[in-house]
Amino acid sequence: MSFPHIDPVIVQIGPLALRWYGLMYLLGFVAGYLLIVHLARLRGLSLRREDAADLLFYCVLGVILGGRLGYVLFYNPLHFLGHPWEIFAVWEGGMSFHGGLLGVVVAALWGVRKKRLPTLLTGDILVTAAAPGLGFGRLGNFINGELWGKVTEVPWGMVFPGGGLLPRHPSQLYQAFLEGLVLSLVLYGLHRRSARPGVPFFTFFTLYGGFRFLVEFFREPDAHLGYLWGGATMGQLLSLPMIAVGIGGIVWCLRRGQKA
C-alpha cells in the first residue's frame, strides 16, 4: 500500500503553523477533560469542573516533564550527558511514554492530595481519560511518517518516507487501535460495571504493557539502541514492570474488596 502523504501542517499563517501532531494532542486533552467530567458523574465522585481542569493540567505537565526526562534517562543518556542543554529542546522530538506515565502518576498523586480526593477512584478515572489521547498520539505519529514498523510482506505494508524502499508494518496504527480504542473500551466497560476502585487503574498498566510488548515485535527498534537483553527492545523491557505492577495491583484490589 502507498503511504498517504499528508502535509504535517494543516494551515500556516506567517510563522505560526497548526500541525496535525499538535491537533492530535489537543483532541486528546479535550477528550480527556470530557471523560473526567463524565466518569466522575458516573462513579459518584464529587468533582467540580474547575477541579477536573486542574487535574488535567497537572497530568499534562507530568506527561511533558516525565516524558522528556524518561527519554533522556532510558533511551539516550550518554548523548544528553555530553549535551545537557539539549534536554530542554523538546521541539526537536524525543519523548518516552513510560517516563510520561511516571510523571503523570506523580503529578496526579499531588493533585489528588491537594484536592482531597479518593486516590484509587480518581486514578481509575484519570487513566481512562488518558487512553483516547494515546490513540490520537499514535495517529499523529502515522501522519508524520515516524516510528514505523519492521519490513514486511503483508498486503497492508507501507513504504514510509525515510524508511527505505521496502514496505513496513504500520505499527503506529496497531498501537492506535490497541492502546487507544481497545484500551478505552475495556476501561470504560469496567466503569460501567462499577468495578472496585483501583481495578481500572491497574488494568490500564496491565493492558498497556501487554499491548506495547506485543506491538514491539512489529515495530522497528530505536536505531541507537537496537535489540537489548535476550533480543528484547527497550519498549519491551520497560513494559514488563508495568505488566507485573498491573497484575499485582488487580489482585490486591480484589482481595482488598473481599475483606471489606
Secondary structure, DSSP 8 states (H G I E B T S, - for coil): -B-----SEEEEETTEEEEHHHHHHHHHHHHHHHHHHHHHHHTT----HHHHHHHHHHHHHHHHHHHHHHHHHHT-HHHHHH-GGGGG-GGG----HHHHHHHHHHHHHHHHHHHT--HHHHHHHHHHHHHHHHHHHHHHHHHHT-S-B-B--STT-BB-TTS-SS-B--HHHHHIIIIIIIHHHHHHHHHHTT--TTHHHHHHHHHHHHHHHHHTTTB---TTT---GGG--HHHHHHHHHHHHHHHHHHHHHHHHHH-
